[in-house]
């Protein structure tokens, strides 16, 4: 079976997000002043061939742990798309 998996990678909440701060500053420069915080992350979509959803989740988890997310600075969430 083929599964579409989305992985959201975001900076840990207790770490500074310089890219988010730059976007927040840009928004304020554009006159958009009612935004209080911005966090910038990555959205990755994988198409995985696997016999079961559990097997596909294991592949996505391994990819995220080994390549897509830096565990020291980021966390990730896996979601299946219909």
URURUR-V600500 format. One record per backbone hydrogen bond with DSSP energy under -0.5 kcal/mol. CO is the residue of the C=O (numbers start at 1). NH is the residue of the N-H. Records with the same first field share a line. If there is no record, write none. Layout:
BEGIN
CO=NH, NH
END
This chain:
BEGIN
1=50
3=5, 48
4=81
5=46
6=8, 79
7=9, 44
8=10, 77
9=42
10=75
12=15
16=18
17=21
18=22
19=23
20=24
21=25
22=26
23=27
24=28
25=29
26=30
27=32
28=31
31=33
34=36
42=9
44=7
46=5, 48
48=3, 50
52=56
53=57
54=58
55=59
56=60
57=61
58=62
59=63
60=64
61=65
62=66
63=67, 68
64=69
69=71
70=73, 74
73=12
75=10
77=8
79=6
81=4
END
